[in-house]
Amino acid sequence: MNIIQELHQFEEGLRPPRPSAAHDWDGKAWVLDIVRAGQLDQQEGEQLCVRVDAAADNARAVLAGDPLKAMEYAQAAVDAQSFQDAGYPKNDVPLSVAAWVARGRSARQAADQILDKATRLSDSLLTLRTLRLKAKTQIRGYASKNQMDQACAATDEVLLAIRELTANPAP
C-alpha cells in the first residue's frame, strides 16, 4: 500500500500544495511569480497599516473621550491660556474656567489645572501620532523589500506600545 501525504488533487492530477498565492504551476513544479509576490506583500503591508490606524483610533477615543467633550476641553484650554496670558484678571474669568472653580479652587488654580490636563493630553496624542506614523513607515518599508516577518513584528510592537500608552496615560 502506498501512502501519499501532502499532495492535493487538481484537474491534472496530484501535486504538492501551492506554497502561496504568488506561485503558479508550470506543469512540473510551483514557480514563484515575483511581481505578484511583491503586490501581495504590498497589500498585506497596507492591511497591517490599517490595523495600526484602527488601534490608534481606539486609543484616541480612550485618551480624549467623546469628540464633543474633547472640543469642550479644547475650548476650555484656549480660554484658560488667554486668562493666564492676561495675568489672571479677577474680573474677567472665562466661563469655561469659572465652571471648574470649586470649593478651595481659585480661578487661577482652575486655569492652571485645565492647562496642565490639556498639555498631558496633547503629549499623549503626539506620542500616539509618532508611534503610528513611524510604524506605518517601517511596515511599508519592510513590505516593499518582501520582509513580511519584520513588517508583522513592527506591527506587533506598535500595537503593544499603543496598548501601553492607553493603559498608562500621563497622570
Beta strands, then each sheet from edge to edge (+ up, - down):
strand 1: 8-10
strand 2: 13-15
strand 3: 23-25
strand 4: 30-32
sheet 1: 1+ 2-
sheet 2: 3+ 4-
end
